[in-house]
Amino acid sequence: MAFKRFQNSVAESRFLLPLSALITAGACYLSGLVTDGLWMQLVCLALSVVLVVELNNTHLLLRVPSLSTPSFLLLLTAVAIFIFPDLRACIIQLCGIAVYFTLFHCEQRRPSPGWVFYGFFCIGLASMVWVQMLYYVPVMWLLMATHLRAMTAKTFWASVLGLLAPYWIGMGYYLYQGGVESLGAHFAQLWAFGALGDYSMLNEHHWLAICWTVLLAFIGIVHYIRKGYQDKIRTRLLTQIFIVVDVLSITFLFLQPQHYPLLMALIIVNTAPLVAHFITLTHTWLTNMAFFFIIVITLAIIFYNVWMPSSNFLSVTATQVCSYLPL
């Protein structure tokens, strides 16, 4: 049995998730949770955490009991706290997790059109708020065929019906908004590309969160390449799905940065299990030092990225308090 270091004790601790939730809740509060009424965003984030816990437990993403995957989902969301006020990003994050939770059930179970329908229903639902989610449909078809071994004629048509179902349910909304023209304008965004590599909309907070999340994804991918053989074949296949979607999302982000809040939500979903795998299942003194480095830098970035919103919040609060003083 491998020697258990401090990083492993923390990763397997039952207090890791509550502490991560407390840190993220503070970041959300300082970013306008109460003042801006971001309650729906908070509900989506809470549901995402619950679903990641179920995903981790049901599909055994880690060889040992650990809540590090949902914990890093929360911490990386706090790192990129600028995506939290965007309800679309929260919906994309929740739907992305739901896609994995449902499609992973059909791994090597060919007669599973029900799970495939639910998985692609989530993709269709996400595409209603961000139509570019449809770019991932061919990728998921390919991964179903190569990694999940669940692509048949029956599951293919189940996926098509799943994609169409949200639009069929929401057809009344589109008719109310402007009829067929509104639906056509929605799908026309699939061909609306911005300038390649136009990063003018990104500030230092965005860059810091993006670069740190991408670096953690890189660490997780390198760890998998070196030590992935120690996992069961099924776990390796599921981890490869995270890696493929993560790399594609990062590439998409650097090519079309105008979608950064929504793409960051997807990158966080795919990076969290990779970095959790690295933290939980490594045991060397070097990875133990890397764990301290990751935690310290993550907390520092969270503090820095909420500093400006919290400063504004505190200044407004101080102004309101001073207005009641008899000066």
Salt bridges, closest charged atoms under 4 A:
GLU12 OE1 - LYS4 NZ 3.13
ASP86 OD1 - ARG88 NE 3.64
GLU107 OE1 - ARG234 NE 3.03
GLU204 OE2 - HIS205 NE2 3.83
ASP231 OD1 - ARG63 NH1 2.47
ASP231 OD2 - HIS277 NE2 2.73
